[in-house]
Amino acid sequence: MIETERLVVRRFREDDAEGLFAYLSNPVVYRFEPGEPVTLQEARRLARERARGRAFWAVALRETGQLVGHLYFAQVEPETFHTWEVGYIIDPALQGRGYATEAAGALIRYGFAHWHIHRVVAHCHPENVASWRVMEKLGMRREGHFRKNVFFRRAADGSPLWQDSYEYALLEDEAAGATS
């Protein structure tokens, strides 16, 4: 568990299902993300999976314990490169309060300090200004604009709906003070 001034970044628990449902059932979440709004039953399954897994971290308010979103933080192959990818989703009703920056910054600092990480990367759609601003606040630098390199949805005929992405990164030796 990692505590910040306002937040707790912790492993998921099975009883986080209703909190997950509160924001993952909102279609706004999926504008730039893969997937579709979830049902409560699907949120229960996700909470169980995330409680057993290592890649997803719950982000909750310190004072109330309310789940406000989650982080994805996982090592990228090959392991010998010591590169990790970070991602975040914050409840749309609670965005704009700095929660993504605060939580992701704390987890990145923890990772650099304890897990021998060399590099952290993050990706977003170029139109997702809020996301790339979070990355820049974390001290990450934009390393590339990749054209039509990913798709999350398909057209009616089954063809991929390709989209661009930005890639940001932060090296361990750049991180001192950058994510604070």
N, C-alpha and C positions, 0 to 999 in steps of 0.2 A: 504494500500500500504506500502511495506517495501522497503527501498532503501539501497543498499550496495555501495561499492566503484564504481563498474562497472555496476550493475544491478538494475532493479526494479522487485520486486515480487508483483504481483497484481492479482486481480480477472480478470477472462476472460471477454472479451467483444465480442459481436456478430461480430464485424469487425475484429476479430483475425482469421477469416477463412482462408485467404490466407497464413498467417504465419503458421498456423497449417498444412495446405496442404504442405507447403514447406518441412517440415521434416517428417510428417506422411505418405506421399506418397512414401517415400524411403524404399525399402524392408530391408535395413540394420537395421532399427529401430526394426524390429520384430525378430531378431535372438534369443533374450532372452525374448521377450515380447509376450503376446497374441495378436492376431489380424493379420490383413493383411493391405497392403498399401491402403490408402483411396483415393477416388476421391475428386475433389473440392466440389461436392455436399455433400458428406459425411462430409468433413471438415466444411462446413457451418452448417450442423446439429450438429456436435460436438461443434462448437463454441457457438451455441445457447444454447445447453444443459449445457455446462460448465459455460456460463454467468449466468444461472439461479441457478446453483448448488453451493455447498460450498466446494467440495473435491478437485477440480483442480485449480491450480494457474498458471498464465502465468508468464514466465520469459523473460524479455526484456532487451535490452541494454539501459542503462541510457542515453547515448548520442544521440542515433538515434531512440529508441523505437522499433527497430527490435526484433521480437519474436525469441528467440533462443531455446526455449524449454518450458517444463512445469514441475510442481511438483504435486504430489498427496499427500494430507495430510488430513487424515480423522480418526475419532475416531473409535476404534474397540469395538465391543460388548463383554461383557456387559459394559455399560457406567460407572458403578460404579468402574471399574478398572482404569479409567482415562488413558487408553493406546491409543496411536495414531500410525498410520502407515504412513511412508513417502516413497515416490518413486519419481523417476525423469527420464525424457527423455530429452536429449539435442540433437539438430540437429547434425547428424553425421559429417557434414562439419565443425562444431564448437566445437567438443569434444576435450579434452586434454588441455583446457584453464582454467580449474578450475571453470567453471560456475556452475556445479552441486553442488560442495562443497560449494561455496559461497552462492548460492541461498538456498539450503536445510539448511545450517547452520543458515542463517538469519531467516528462517521460524521456525525452531526448537527453536531457542532462543526466538523468539516472542511467540511461543506457550507455552513454559515453563513459561515465564514471565506473560502472560495474560490469559491463558485458564486452569489453574490448572491441567496441565498434570503431570502425575506421571512417565510415561514411553513412549518412542518412539521406535518402532520396524521397521525393514526394512528387505526385503528378496531379494535374487538374486540367479541366477544359479552359481554354483561353477566355471564354466569356464568364467564367466563375471568378469574378474579380475578388470577392470576399475571400475565397480560398487562397489565391496567390498572394493576396495581401497578408494573410496569416503566415504563409511561408516566408515572406520577406521580413515580417516582424520577428520571426524566429532566427533571422540571420542567414537564411538560405539564399542562394543565388540561382537565378534562372540560367540553366545550362543549355536549354534547347526548346525549340518550338517544332514539334513533330507533326507533320501534315498527314491527316487521315491514317493514323496508325492504330486506332482502336475503335471498337464499336460495342455498344451495349444493347442495341435494339436492331430489329430487322424490318424491312419494308414489307408490304402485303405480299409481294412475290417471293419473299424469303431472302432477298439480297441484303447484305450488311449495310447499315447506315453509318458509314465511316465518319469519324470526327477527329479533330486535331487535339493535341495535348501539349501542355508545358511540362518540362521536367525541371525540378529544383533540387539542389543538393547542399549539404553542409558537411565539411570534413571535421574530424576530431580536433585537429590543431586550429581550426577556425572557431570552434564552438565556445571556447573560454570567453564568457561574457556575452556572447551573441544571443543566447537563448534565455537570458535573464530578464 
